[in-house]
């Protein structure tokens, strides 16, 4: 499934809420692009959170749950 993901794709929660934009896939996680909303920080989303991929990456979690649980870039 990670093979279907490319840079600049939108990542959304199961509620269609915006989570972020893909910067790149790094093994078993997606590195999200930095954003103003997140104070210029990057975050990672595990690929096992993915429900499906079409023109967007759809997660199994709501956007707010995903943002509460993601891991910050070190």
PDB file of N, H, CA, C and O in Angstrom:
ATOM      1  N   UNK A   1       0.821  -1.199   0.000  1.00  0.00           N
ATOM      2  CA  UNK A   1       0.000   0.000   0.000  1.00  0.00           C
ATOM      3  C   UNK A   1       0.861   1.256   0.000  1.00  0.00           C
ATOM      4  O   UNK A   1       0.496   2.246  -0.635  1.00  0.00           O
ATOM      5  N   UNK A   2       1.987   1.241   0.692  1.00  0.00           N
ATOM      6  H   UNK A   2       2.283   0.437   1.207  1.00  0.00           H
ATOM      7  CA  UNK A   2       2.859   2.412   0.746  1.00  0.00           C
ATOM      8  C   UNK A   2       3.384   2.774  -0.635  1.00  0.00           C
ATOM      9  O   UNK A   2       3.756   3.923  -0.874  1.00  0.00           O
ATOM     10  N   UNK A   3       3.419   1.800  -1.551  1.00  0.00           N
ATOM     11  H   UNK A   3       3.117   0.867  -1.356  1.00  0.00           H
ATOM     12  CA  UNK A   3       3.905   2.046  -2.901  1.00  0.00           C
ATOM     13  C   UNK A   3       2.962   2.984  -3.653  1.00  0.00           C
ATOM     14  O   UNK A   3       3.392   3.697  -4.560  1.00  0.00           O
ATOM     15  N   UNK A   4       1.694   2.988  -3.289  1.00  0.00           N
ATOM     16  H   UNK A   4       1.344   2.409  -2.553  1.00  0.00           H
ATOM     17  CA  UNK A   4       0.694   3.826  -3.944  1.00  0.00           C
ATOM     18  C   UNK A   4       0.754   5.279  -3.475  1.00  0.00           C
ATOM     19  O   UNK A   4       0.094   6.145  -4.049  1.00  0.00           O
ATOM     20  N   UNK A   5       1.529   5.541  -2.457  1.00  0.00           N
ATOM     21  H   UNK A   5       2.066   4.837  -1.991  1.00  0.00           H
ATOM     22  CA  UNK A   5       1.588   6.867  -1.850  1.00  0.00           C
ATOM     23  C   UNK A   5       2.735   7.656  -2.468  1.00  0.00           C
ATOM     24  O   UNK A   5       3.845   7.146  -2.620  1.00  0.00           O
ATOM     25  N   UNK A   6       2.449   8.908  -2.822  1.00  0.00           N
ATOM     26  H   UNK A   6       1.547   9.322  -2.699  1.00  0.00           H
ATOM     27  CA  UNK A   6       3.507   9.751  -3.375  1.00  0.00           C
ATOM     28  C   UNK A   6       3.478  11.125  -2.710  1.00  0.00           C
ATOM     29  O   UNK A   6       2.504  11.504  -2.060  1.00  0.00           O
ATOM     30  N   UNK A   7       4.561  11.850  -2.892  1.00  0.00           N
ATOM     31  H   UNK A   7       5.352  11.542  -3.420  1.00  0.00           H
ATOM     32  CA  UNK A   7       4.690  13.184  -2.308  1.00  0.00           C
ATOM     33  C   UNK A   7       3.535  14.074  -2.755  1.00  0.00           C
ATOM     34  O   UNK A   7       3.030  13.946  -3.870  1.00  0.00           O
ATOM     35  N   UNK A   8       3.135  14.953  -1.888  1.00  0.00           N
ATOM     36  H   UNK A   8       3.545  15.057  -0.981  1.00  0.00           H
ATOM     37  CA  UNK A   8       2.103  15.970  -2.114  1.00  0.00           C
ATOM     38  C   UNK A   8       0.667  15.439  -2.039  1.00  0.00           C
ATOM     39  O   UNK A   8      -0.279  16.193  -2.267  1.00  0.00           O
ATOM     40  N   UNK A   9       0.494  14.140  -1.722  1.00  0.00           N
ATOM     41  H   UNK A   9       1.263  13.528  -1.537  1.00  0.00           H
ATOM     42  CA  UNK A   9      -0.866  13.629  -1.546  1.00  0.00           C
ATOM     43  C   UNK A   9      -1.410  14.123  -0.210  1.00  0.00           C
ATOM     44  O   UNK A   9      -0.669  14.248   0.766  1.00  0.00           O
ATOM     45  N   UNK A  10      -2.699  14.399  -0.176  1.00  0.00           N
ATOM     46  H   UNK A  10      -3.300  14.298  -0.968  1.00  0.00           H
ATOM     47  CA  UNK A  10      -3.337  14.805   1.072  1.00  0.00           C
ATOM     48  C   UNK A  10      -3.613  13.571   1.919  1.00  0.00           C
ATOM     49  O   UNK A  10      -3.992  12.520   1.402  1.00  0.00           O
ATOM     50  N   UNK A  11      -3.417  13.712   3.228  1.00  0.00           N
ATOM     51  H   UNK A  11      -3.110  14.566   3.648  1.00  0.00           H
ATOM     52  CA  UNK A  11      -3.733  12.658   4.194  1.00  0.00           C
ATOM     53  C   UNK A  11      -4.956  13.128   4.965  1.00  0.00           C
ATOM     54  O   UNK A  11      -4.966  14.225   5.522  1.00  0.00           O
ATOM     55  N   UNK A  12      -5.995  12.286   4.994  1.00  0.00           N
ATOM     56  H   UNK A  12      -5.987  11.394   4.541  1.00  0.00           H
ATOM     57  CA  UNK A  12      -7.239  12.647   5.668  1.00  0.00           C
ATOM     58  C   UNK A  12      -7.653  11.548   6.636  1.00  0.00           C
ATOM     59  O   UNK A  12      -7.299  10.381   6.472  1.00  0.00           O
ATOM     60  N   UNK A  13      -8.410  11.951   7.643  1.00  0.00           N
ATOM     61  H   UNK A  13      -8.698  12.900   7.776  1.00  0.00           H
ATOM     62  CA  UNK A  13      -8.947  11.000   8.605  1.00  0.00           C
ATOM     63  C   UNK A  13     -10.188  10.326   8.059  1.00  0.00           C
ATOM     64  O   UNK A  13     -10.672  10.667   6.979  1.00  0.00           O
ATOM     65  N   UNK A  14     -10.698   9.367   8.812  1.00  0.00           N
ATOM     66  H   UNK A  14     -10.305   9.090   9.689  1.00  0.00           H
ATOM     67  CA  UNK A  14     -11.919   8.651   8.422  1.00  0.00           C
ATOM     68  C   UNK A  14     -13.109   9.613   8.338  1.00  0.00           C
ATOM     69  O   UNK A  14     -14.113   9.320   7.689  1.00  0.00           O
ATOM     70  N   UNK A  15     -12.980  10.756   9.000  1.00  0.00           N
ATOM     71  H   UNK A  15     -12.164  10.994   9.528  1.00  0.00           H
ATOM     72  CA  UNK A  15     -14.014  11.795   8.974  1.00  0.00           C
ATOM     73  C   UNK A  15     -13.777  12.804   7.850  1.00  0.00           C
ATOM     74  O   UNK A  15     -14.462  13.825   7.779  1.00  0.00           O
ATOM     75  N   UNK A  16     -12.810  12.523   6.972  1.00  0.00           N
ATOM     76  H   UNK A  16     -12.254  11.694   7.030  1.00  0.00           H
ATOM     77  CA  UNK A  16     -12.403  13.402   5.857  1.00  0.00           C
ATOM     78  C   UNK A  16     -11.710  14.673   6.333  1.00  0.00           C
ATOM     79  O   UNK A  16     -11.485  15.583   5.535  1.00  0.00           O
ATOM     80  N   UNK A  17     -11.371  14.751   7.601  1.00  0.00           N
ATOM     81  H   UNK A  17     -11.554  14.011   8.248  1.00  0.00           H
ATOM     82  CA  UNK A  17     -10.645  15.904   8.114  1.00  0.00           C
ATOM     83  C   UNK A  17      -9.194  15.880   7.658  1.00  0.00           C
ATOM     84  O   UNK A  17      -8.569  14.820   7.609  1.00  0.00           O
ATOM     85  N   UNK A  18      -8.664  17.043   7.329  1.00  0.00           N
ATOM     86  H   UNK A  18      -9.172  17.903   7.369  1.00  0.00           H
ATOM     87  CA  UNK A  18      -7.289  17.159   6.855  1.00  0.00           C
ATOM     88  C   UNK A  18      -6.299  16.859   7.980  1.00  0.00           C
ATOM     89  O   UNK A  18      -6.383  17.434   9.065  1.00  0.00           O
ATOM     90  N   UNK A  19      -5.361  15.950   7.707  1.00  0.00           N
ATOM     91  H   UNK A  19      -5.293  15.483   6.825  1.00  0.00           H
ATOM     92  CA  UNK A  19      -4.317  15.600   8.667  1.00  0.00           C
ATOM     93  C   UNK A  19      -2.989  16.220   8.241  1.00  0.00           C
ATOM     94  O   UNK A  19      -2.230  16.709   9.077  1.00  0.00           O
ATOM     95  N   UNK A  20      -2.716  16.197   6.950  1.00  0.00           N
ATOM     96  H   UNK A  20      -3.333  15.800   6.271  1.00  0.00           H
ATOM     97  CA  UNK A  20      -1.465  16.751   6.462  1.00  0.00           C
ATOM     98  C   UNK A  20      -1.249  16.407   5.003  1.00  0.00           C
ATOM     99  O   UNK A  20      -2.149  15.932   4.310  1.00  0.00           O
ATOM    100  N   UNK A  21      -0.019  16.662   4.555  1.00  0.00           N
ATOM    101  H   UNK A  21       0.712  17.047   5.118  1.00  0.00           H
ATOM    102  CA  UNK A  21       0.380  16.397   3.183  1.00  0.00           C
ATOM    103  C   UNK A  21       1.632  15.534   3.214  1.00  0.00           C
ATOM    104  O   UNK A  21       2.552  15.795   3.989  1.00  0.00           O
ATOM    105  N   UNK A  22       1.669  14.515   2.378  1.00  0.00           N
ATOM    106  H   UNK A  22       0.922  14.303   1.748  1.00  0.00           H
ATOM    107  CA  UNK A  22       2.809  13.596   2.346  1.00  0.00           C
ATOM    108  C   UNK A  22       4.056  14.327   1.860  1.00  0.00           C
ATOM    109  O   UNK A  22       4.041  14.995   0.826  1.00  0.00           O
ATOM    110  N   UNK A  23       5.123  14.188   2.619  1.00  0.00           N
ATOM    111  H   UNK A  23       5.136  13.646   3.459  1.00  0.00           H
ATOM    112  CA  UNK A  23       6.424  14.642   2.139  1.00  0.00           C
ATOM    113  C   UNK A  23       7.116  13.476   1.446  1.00  0.00           C
ATOM    114  O   UNK A  23       7.601  13.596   0.321  1.00  0.00           O
ATOM    115  N   UNK A  24       7.150  12.330   2.155  1.00  0.00           N
ATOM    116  H   UNK A  24       6.756  12.232   3.069  1.00  0.00           H
ATOM    117  CA  UNK A  24       7.694  11.097   1.569  1.00  0.00           C
ATOM    118  C   UNK A  24       7.366   9.928   2.482  1.00  0.00           C
ATOM    119  O   UNK A  24       6.996  10.110   3.641  1.00  0.00           O
ATOM    120  N   UNK A  25       7.508   8.725   1.941  1.00  0.00           N
ATOM    121  H   UNK A  25       7.809   8.577   0.999  1.00  0.00           H
ATOM    122  CA  UNK A  25       7.331   7.502   2.719  1.00  0.00           C
ATOM    123  C   UNK A  25       8.714   7.048   3.159  1.00  0.00           C
ATOM    124  O   UNK A  25       9.645   6.979   2.356  1.00  0.00           O
ATOM    125  N   UNK A  26       8.834   6.740   4.439  1.00  0.00           N
ATOM    126  H   UNK A  26       8.078   6.796   5.091  1.00  0.00           H
ATOM    127  CA  UNK A  26      10.096   6.280   5.021  1.00  0.00           C
ATOM    128  C   UNK A  26       9.847   4.945   5.699  1.00  0.00           C
ATOM    129  O   UNK A  26       9.509   4.899   6.882  1.00  0.00           O
ATOM    130  N   UNK A  27      10.012   3.863   4.958  1.00  0.00           N
ATOM    131  H   UNK A  27      10.287   3.900   3.997  1.00  0.00           H
ATOM    132  CA  UNK A  27       9.794   2.535   5.524  1.00  0.00           C
ATOM    133  C   UNK A  27       8.347   2.325   5.889  1.00  0.00           C
ATOM    134  O   UNK A  27       7.479   2.308   5.017  1.00  0.00           O
ATOM    135  N   UNK A  28       8.072   2.162   7.188  1.00  0.00           N
ATOM    136  H   UNK A  28       8.777   2.176   7.897  1.00  0.00           H
ATOM    137  CA  UNK A  28       6.710   1.876   7.647  1.00  0.00           C
ATOM    138  C   UNK A  28       5.997   3.118   8.170  1.00  0.00           C
ATOM    139  O   UNK A  28       5.059   3.015   8.961  1.00  0.00           O
ATOM    140  N   UNK A  29       6.442   4.284   7.729  1.00  0.00           N
ATOM    141  H   UNK A  29       7.204   4.367   7.087  1.00  0.00           H
ATOM    142  CA  UNK A  29       5.785   5.508   8.172  1.00  0.00           C
ATOM    143  C   UNK A  29       5.793   6.552   7.055  1.00  0.00           C
ATOM    144  O   UNK A  29       6.614   6.510   6.139  1.00  0.00           O
ATOM    145  N   UNK A  30       4.862   7.474   7.162  1.00  0.00           N
ATOM    146  H   UNK A  30       4.194   7.508   7.905  1.00  0.00           H
ATOM    147  CA  UNK A  30       4.754   8.576   6.217  1.00  0.00           C
ATOM    148  C   UNK A  30       5.247   9.829   6.933  1.00  0.00           C
ATOM    149  O   UNK A  30       4.777  10.159   8.022  1.00  0.00           O
ATOM    150  N   UNK A  31       6.195  10.519   6.315  1.00  0.00           N
ATOM    151  H   UNK A  31       6.577  10.251   5.431  1.00  0.00           H
ATOM    152  CA  UNK A  31       6.645  11.805   6.857  1.00  0.00           C
ATOM    153  C   UNK A  31       5.752  12.867   6.240  1.00  0.00           C
ATOM    154  O   UNK A  31       5.681  12.997   5.018  1.00  0.00           O
ATOM    155  N   UNK A  32       5.072  13.623   7.087  1.00  0.00           N
ATOM    156  H   UNK A  32       5.130  13.517   8.080  1.00  0.00           H
ATOM    157  CA  UNK A  32       4.221  14.700   6.617  1.00  0.00           C
ATOM    158  C   UNK A  32       5.048  15.963   6.436  1.00  0.00           C
ATOM    159  O   UNK A  32       6.024  16.188   7.153  1.00  0.00           O
ATOM    160  N   UNK A  33       4.654  16.778   5.481  1.00  0.00           N
ATOM    161  H   UNK A  33       3.861  16.596   4.899  1.00  0.00           H
ATOM    162  CA  UNK A  33       5.335  18.045   5.235  1.00  0.00           C
ATOM    163  C   UNK A  33       5.123  18.983   6.422  1.00  0.00           C
ATOM    164  O   UNK A  33       4.121  18.896   7.131  1.00  0.00           O
ATOM    165  N   UNK A  34       6.068  19.861   6.617  1.00  0.00           N
ATOM    166  H   UNK A  34       6.882  19.931   6.042  1.00  0.00           H
ATOM    167  CA  UNK A  34       5.931  20.872   7.666  1.00  0.00           C
ATOM    168  C   UNK A  34       4.766  21.776   7.315  1.00  0.00           C
ATOM    169  O   UNK A  34       4.452  21.968   6.140  1.00  0.00           O
ATOM    170  N   UNK A  35       4.129  22.329   8.327  1.00  0.00           N
ATOM    171  H   UNK A  35       4.384  22.174   9.282  1.00  0.00           H
ATOM    172  CA  UNK A  35       3.019  23.242   8.062  1.00  0.00           C
ATOM    173  C   UNK A  35       2.971  24.339   9.109  1.00  0.00           C
ATOM    174  O   UNK A  35       3.472  24.190  10.224  1.00  0.00           O
ATOM    175  N   UNK A  36       2.366  25.423   8.726  1.00  0.00           N
ATOM    176  H   UNK A  36       1.959  25.544   7.821  1.00  0.00           H
ATOM    177  CA  UNK A  36       2.190  26.553   9.638  1.00  0.00           C
ATOM    178  C   UNK A  36       1.331  26.133  10.824  1.00  0.00           C
ATOM    179  O   UNK A  36       1.592  26.530  11.959  1.00  0.00           O
ATOM    180  N   UNK A  37       0.280  25.309  10.548  1.00  0.00           N
ATOM    181  H   UNK A  37       0.067  24.986   9.626  1.00  0.00           H
ATOM    182  CA  UNK A  37      -0.639  24.877  11.611  1.00  0.00           C
ATOM    183  C   UNK A  37       0.091  24.093  12.690  1.00  0.00           C
ATOM    184  O   UNK A  37      -0.312  24.106  13.853  1.00  0.00           O
ATOM    185  N   UNK A  38       1.156  23.416  12.309  1.00  0.00           N
ATOM    186  H   UNK A  38       1.484  23.405  11.364  1.00  0.00           H
ATOM    187  CA  UNK A  38       1.895  22.598  13.274  1.00  0.00           C
ATOM    188  C   UNK A  38       3.205  23.269  13.664  1.00  0.00           C
ATOM    189  O   UNK A  38       4.172  22.595  14.021  1.00  0.00           O
ATOM    190  N   UNK A  39       3.235  24.591  13.595  1.00  0.00           N
ATOM    191  H   UNK A  39       2.450  25.138  13.306  1.00  0.00           H
ATOM    192  CA  UNK A  39       4.395  25.385  14.004  1.00  0.00           C
ATOM    193  C   UNK A  39       5.658  24.985  13.248  1.00  0.00           C
ATOM    194  O   UNK A  39       6.756  25.013  13.804  1.00  0.00           O
ATOM    195  N   UNK A  40       5.498  24.614  11.982  1.00  0.00           N
ATOM    196  H   UNK A  40       4.606  24.592  11.530  1.00  0.00           H
ATOM    197  CA  UNK A  40       6.646  24.283  11.152  1.00  0.00           C
ATOM    198  C   UNK A  40       7.300  22.955  11.468  1.00  0.00           C
ATOM    199  O   UNK A  40       8.415  22.695  11.016  1.00  0.00           O
ATOM    200  N   UNK A  41       6.632  22.109  12.233  1.00  0.00           N
ATOM    201  H   UNK A  41       5.727  22.320  12.600  1.00  0.00           H
ATOM    202  CA  UNK A  41       7.191  20.802  12.596  1.00  0.00           C
ATOM    203  C   UNK A  41       6.701  19.723  11.659  1.00  0.00           C
ATOM    204  O   UNK A  41       5.590  19.803  11.135  1.00  0.00           O
ATOM    205  N   UNK A  42       7.533  18.705  11.443  1.00  0.00           N
ATOM    206  H   UNK A  42       8.435  18.640  11.869  1.00  0.00           H
ATOM    207  CA  UNK A  42       7.122  17.532  10.676  1.00  0.00           C
ATOM    208  C   UNK A  42       6.614  16.475  11.641  1.00  0.00           C
ATOM    209  O   UNK A  42       7.030  16.408  12.798  1.00  0.00           O
ATOM    210  N   UNK A  43       5.710  15.657  11.141  1.00  0.00           N
ATOM    211  H   UNK A  43       5.372  15.712  10.202  1.00  0.00           H
ATOM    212  CA  UNK A  43       5.182  14.555  11.935  1.00  0.00           C
ATOM    213  C   UNK A  43       5.158  13.294  11.084  1.00  0.00           C
ATOM    214  O   UNK A  43       5.186  13.356   9.855  1.00  0.00           O
ATOM    215  N   UNK A  44       5.107  12.159  11.752  1.00  0.00           N
ATOM    216  H   UNK A  44       5.084  12.108  12.750  1.00  0.00           H
ATOM    217  CA  UNK A  44       5.063  10.868  11.094  1.00  0.00           C
ATOM    218  C   UNK A  44       3.728  10.188  11.368  1.00  0.00           C
ATOM    219  O   UNK A  44       3.183  10.276  12.468  1.00  0.00           O
ATOM    220  N   UNK A  45       3.217   9.513  10.354  1.00  0.00           N
ATOM    221  H   UNK A  45       3.660   9.442   9.461  1.00  0.00           H
ATOM    222  CA  UNK A  45       2.004   8.718  10.484  1.00  0.00           C
ATOM    223  C   UNK A  45       2.378   7.286  10.101  1.00  0.00           C
ATOM    224  O   UNK A  45       2.875   7.066   8.996  1.00  0.00           O
ATOM    225  N   UNK A  46       2.155   6.307  10.982  1.00  0.00           N
ATOM    226  H   UNK A  46       1.752   6.486  11.879  1.00  0.00           H
ATOM    227  CA  UNK A  46       2.461   4.913  10.639  1.00  0.00           C
ATOM    228  C   UNK A  46       1.596   4.423   9.481  1.00  0.00           C
ATOM    229  O   UNK A  46       0.411   4.748   9.415  1.00  0.00           O
ATOM    230  N   UNK A  47       2.176   3.646   8.568  1.00  0.00           N
ATOM    231  H   UNK A  47       3.139   3.382   8.622  1.00  0.00           H
ATOM    232  CA  UNK A  47       1.386   3.147   7.433  1.00  0.00           C
ATOM    233  C   UNK A  47       0.287   2.194   7.885  1.00  0.00           C
ATOM    234  O   UNK A  47      -0.684   1.996   7.155  1.00  0.00           O
ATOM    235  N   UNK A  48       0.413   1.599   9.069  1.00  0.00           N
ATOM    236  H   UNK A  48       1.201   1.760   9.662  1.00  0.00           H
ATOM    237  CA  UNK A  48      -0.656   0.701   9.519  1.00  0.00           C
ATOM    238  C   UNK A  48      -1.919   1.462   9.938  1.00  0.00           C
ATOM    239  O   UNK A  48      -2.933   0.835  10.243  1.00  0.00           O
ATOM    240  N   UNK A  49      -1.880   2.780   9.958  1.00  0.00           N
ATOM    241  H   UNK A  49      -1.056   3.289   9.710  1.00  0.00           H
ATOM    242  CA  UNK A  49      -3.085   3.582  10.191  1.00  0.00           C
ATOM    243  C   UNK A  49      -3.898   3.759   8.912  1.00  0.00           C
ATOM    244  O   UNK A  49      -5.030   4.240   8.965  1.00  0.00           O
ATOM    245  N   UNK A  50      -3.340   3.377   7.766  1.00  0.00           N
ATOM    246  H   UNK A  50      -2.421   2.986   7.723  1.00  0.00           H
ATOM    247  CA  UNK A  50      -3.993   3.627   6.483  1.00  0.00           C
ATOM    248  C   UNK A  50      -5.151   2.656   6.259  1.00  0.00           C
ATOM    249  O   UNK A  50      -5.013   1.444   6.425  1.00  0.00           O
ATOM    250  N   UNK A  51      -6.280   3.219   5.883  1.00  0.00           N
ATOM    251  H   UNK A  51      -6.391   4.204   5.748  1.00  0.00           H
ATOM    252  CA  UNK A  51      -7.446   2.432   5.500  1.00  0.00           C
ATOM    253  C   UNK A  51      -7.384   2.111   4.010  1.00  0.00           C
ATOM    254  O   UNK A  51      -7.486   0.949   3.615  1.00  0.00           O
ATOM    255  N   UNK A  52      -7.217   3.144   3.184  1.00  0.00           N
ATOM    256  H   UNK A  52      -7.134   4.088   3.505  1.00  0.00           H
ATOM    257  CA  UNK A  52      -7.061   2.946   1.740  1.00  0.00           C
ATOM    258  C   UNK A  52      -6.440   4.194   1.112  1.00  0.00           C
ATOM    259  O   UNK A  52      -6.360   5.257   1.727  1.00  0.00           O
ATOM    260  N   UNK A  53      -6.007   4.020  -0.130  1.00  0.00           N
ATOM    261  H   UNK A  53      -6.073   3.156  -0.629  1.00  0.00           H
ATOM    262  CA  UNK A  53      -5.386   5.110  -0.876  1.00  0.00           C
ATOM    263  C   UNK A  53      -6.082   5.230  -2.219  1.00  0.00           C
ATOM    264  O   UNK A  53      -6.236   4.241  -2.936  1.00  0.00           O
ATOM    265  N   UNK A  54      -6.507   6.452  -2.562  1.00  0.00           N
ATOM    266  H   UNK A  54      -6.382   7.255  -1.980  1.00  0.00           H
ATOM    267  CA  UNK A  54      -6.994   6.737  -3.905  1.00  0.00           C
ATOM    268  C   UNK A  54      -6.252   8.004  -4.333  1.00  0.00           C
ATOM    269  O   UNK A  54      -5.029   7.960  -4.469  1.00  0.00           O
ATOM    270  N   UNK A  55      -6.919   9.102  -4.547  1.00  0.00           N
ATOM    271  H   UNK A  55      -7.912   9.138  -4.437  1.00  0.00           H
ATOM    272  CA  UNK A  55      -6.201  10.346  -4.804  1.00  0.00           C
ATOM    273  C   UNK A  55      -5.726  10.978  -3.496  1.00  0.00           C
ATOM    274  O   UNK A  55      -4.982  11.959  -3.510  1.00  0.00           O
ATOM    275  N   UNK A  56      -6.157  10.416  -2.369  1.00  0.00           N
ATOM    276  H   UNK A  56      -6.762   9.619  -2.358  1.00  0.00           H
ATOM    277  CA  UNK A  56      -5.737  10.838  -1.028  1.00  0.00           C
ATOM    278  C   UNK A  56      -5.355   9.598  -0.229  1.00  0.00           C
ATOM    279  O   UNK A  56      -5.677   8.472  -0.609  1.00  0.00           O
ATOM    280  N   UNK A  57      -4.669   9.824   0.876  1.00  0.00           N
ATOM    281  H   UNK A  57      -4.408  10.738   1.185  1.00  0.00           H
ATOM    282  CA  UNK A  57      -4.359   8.751   1.825  1.00  0.00           C
ATOM    283  C   UNK A  57      -5.409   8.838   2.922  1.00  0.00           C
ATOM    284  O   UNK A  57      -5.471   9.829   3.650  1.00  0.00           O
ATOM    285  N   UNK A  58      -6.230   7.805   3.043  1.00  0.00           N
ATOM    286  H   UNK A  58      -6.178   7.000   2.452  1.00  0.00           H
ATOM    287  CA  UNK A  58      -7.327   7.778   4.018  1.00  0.00           C
ATOM    288  C   UNK A  58      -6.916   6.928   5.218  1.00  0.00           C
ATOM    289  O   UNK A  58      -6.530   5.769   5.066  1.00  0.00           O
ATOM    290  N   UNK A  59      -7.002   7.510   6.399  1.00  0.00           N
ATOM    291  H   UNK A  59      -7.316   8.452   6.522  1.00  0.00           H
ATOM    292  CA  UNK A  59      -6.631   6.805   7.624  1.00  0.00           C
ATOM    293  C   UNK A  59      -7.828   6.109   8.255  1.00  0.00           C
ATOM    294  O   UNK A  59      -8.979   6.386   7.917  1.00  0.00           O
ATOM    295  N   UNK A  60      -7.532   5.199   9.178  1.00  0.00           N
ATOM    296  H   UNK A  60      -6.597   4.974   9.452  1.00  0.00           H
ATOM    297  CA  UNK A  60      -8.584   4.499   9.945  1.00  0.00           C
ATOM    298  C   UNK A  60      -9.007   5.299  11.169  1.00  0.00           C
ATOM    299  O   UNK A  60      -9.922   4.893  11.885  1.00  0.00           O
ATOM    300  N   UNK A  61      -8.365   6.411  11.414  1.00  0.00           N
ATOM    301  H   UNK A  61      -7.621   6.740  10.832  1.00  0.00           H
ATOM    302  CA  UNK A  61      -8.638   7.247  12.591  1.00  0.00           C
ATOM    303  C   UNK A  61      -9.243   8.570  12.132  1.00  0.00           C
ATOM    304  O   UNK A  61      -9.080   8.970  10.979  1.00  0.00           O
ATOM    305  N   UNK A  62      -9.930   9.234  13.027  1.00  0.00           N
ATOM    306  H   UNK A  62     -10.062   8.909  13.964  1.00  0.00           H
ATOM    307  CA  UNK A  62     -10.373  10.591  12.706  1.00  0.00           C
ATOM    308  C   UNK A  62      -9.139  11.481  12.634  1.00  0.00           C
ATOM    309  O   UNK A  62      -8.081  11.136  13.161  1.00  0.00           O
ATOM    310  N   UNK A  63      -9.282  12.612  11.987  1.00  0.00           N
ATOM    311  H   UNK A  63     -10.141  12.892  11.559  1.00  0.00           H
ATOM    312  CA  UNK A  63      -8.160  13.547  11.871  1.00  0.00           C
ATOM    313  C   UNK A  63      -7.672  13.976  13.259  1.00  0.00           C
ATOM    314  O   UNK A  63      -6.466  14.023  13.501  1.00  0.00           O
ATOM    315  N   UNK A  64      -8.586  14.285  14.156  1.00  0.00           N
ATOM    316  H   UNK A  64      -9.565  14.247  13.959  1.00  0.00           H
ATOM    317  CA  UNK A  64      -8.173  14.743  15.486  1.00  0.00           C
ATOM    318  C   UNK A  64      -7.468  13.628  16.268  1.00  0.00           C
ATOM    319  O   UNK A  64      -6.503  13.894  16.984  1.00  0.00           O
ATOM    320  N   UNK A  65      -7.943  12.378  16.136  1.00  0.00           N
ATOM    321  H   UNK A  65      -8.727  12.162  15.554  1.00  0.00           H
ATOM    322  CA  UNK A  65      -7.266  11.267  16.815  1.00  0.00           C
ATOM    323  C   UNK A  65      -5.860  11.065  16.241  1.00  0.00           C
ATOM    324  O   UNK A  65      -4.906  10.848  16.988  1.00  0.00           O
ATOM    325  N   UNK A  66      -5.737  11.137  14.922  1.00  0.00           N
ATOM    326  H   UNK A  66      -6.512  11.314  14.315  1.00  0.00           H
ATOM    327  CA  UNK A  66      -4.428  10.967  14.283  1.00  0.00           C
ATOM    328  C   UNK A  66      -3.460  12.049  14.748  1.00  0.00           C
ATOM    329  O   UNK A  66      -2.312  11.749  15.076  1.00  0.00           O
ATOM    330  N   UNK A  67      -3.905  13.295  14.782  1.00  0.00           N
ATOM    331  H   UNK A  67      -4.838  13.538  14.515  1.00  0.00           H
ATOM    332  CA  UNK A  67      -3.026  14.396  15.192  1.00  0.00           C
ATOM    333  C   UNK A  67      -2.669  14.301  16.680  1.00  0.00           C
ATOM    334  O   UNK A  67      -1.600  14.752  17.090  1.00  0.00           O
ATOM    335  N   UNK A  68      -3.537  13.732  17.465  1.00  0.00           N
ATOM    336  H   UNK A  68      -4.406  13.366  17.132  1.00  0.00           H
ATOM    337  CA  UNK A  68      -3.261  13.573  18.884  1.00  0.00           C
ATOM    338  C   UNK A  68      -2.211  12.471  19.104  1.00  0.00           C
ATOM    339  O   UNK A  68      -1.425  12.532  20.050  1.00  0.00           O
ATOM    340  N   UNK A  69      -2.210  11.462  18.215  1.00  0.00           N
ATOM    341  H   UNK A  69      -2.848  11.413  17.446  1.00  0.00           H
ATOM    342  CA  UNK A  69      -1.362  10.297  18.416  1.00  0.00           C
ATOM    343  C   UNK A  69      -0.104  10.238  17.552  1.00  0.00           C
ATOM    344  O   UNK A  69       0.736   9.366  17.777  1.00  0.00           O
ATOM    345  N   UNK A  70       0.060  11.133  16.571  1.00  0.00           N
ATOM    346  H   UNK A  70      -0.622  11.841  16.389  1.00  0.00           H
ATOM    347  CA  UNK A  70       1.215  11.011  15.700  1.00  0.00           C
ATOM    348  C   UNK A  70       2.502  11.251  16.444  1.00  0.00           C
ATOM    349  O   UNK A  70       2.511  11.725  17.580  1.00  0.00           O
ATOM    350  N   UNK A  71       3.594  10.913  15.779  1.00  0.00           N
ATOM    351  H   UNK A  71       3.587  10.527  14.857  1.00  0.00           H
ATOM    352  CA  UNK A  71       4.907  11.085  16.400  1.00  0.00           C
ATOM    353  C   UNK A  71       5.609  12.241  15.736  1.00  0.00           C
ATOM    354  O   UNK A  71       5.625  12.346  14.509  1.00  0.00           O
ATOM    355  N   UNK A  72       6.187  13.104  16.533  1.00  0.00           N
ATOM    356  H   UNK A  72       6.174  13.019  17.530  1.00  0.00           H
ATOM    357  CA  UNK A  72       6.934  14.224  16.012  1.00  0.00           C
ATOM    358  C   UNK A  72       8.279  13.771  15.460  1.00  0.00           C
ATOM    359  O   UNK A  72       8.856  12.781  15.912  1.00  0.00           O
ATOM    360  N   UNK A  73       8.758  14.505  14.488  1.00  0.00           N
ATOM    361  H   UNK A  73       8.289  15.308  14.120  1.00  0.00           H
ATOM    362  CA  UNK A  73      10.074  14.206  13.919  1.00  0.00           C
ATOM    363  C   UNK A  73      11.142  14.571  14.933  1.00  0.00           C
ATOM    364  O   UNK A  73      11.060  15.599  15.605  1.00  0.00           O
ATOM    365  N   UNK A  74      12.138  13.718  15.029  1.00  0.00           N
ATOM    366  H   UNK A  74      12.204  12.883  14.483  1.00  0.00           H
ATOM    367  CA  UNK A  74      13.211  13.963  15.996  1.00  0.00           C
ATOM    368  C   UNK A  74      14.249  14.904  15.429  1.00  0.00           C
ATOM    369  O   UNK A  74      15.227  15.224  16.105  1.00  0.00           O
TER     370      UNK A  74
END
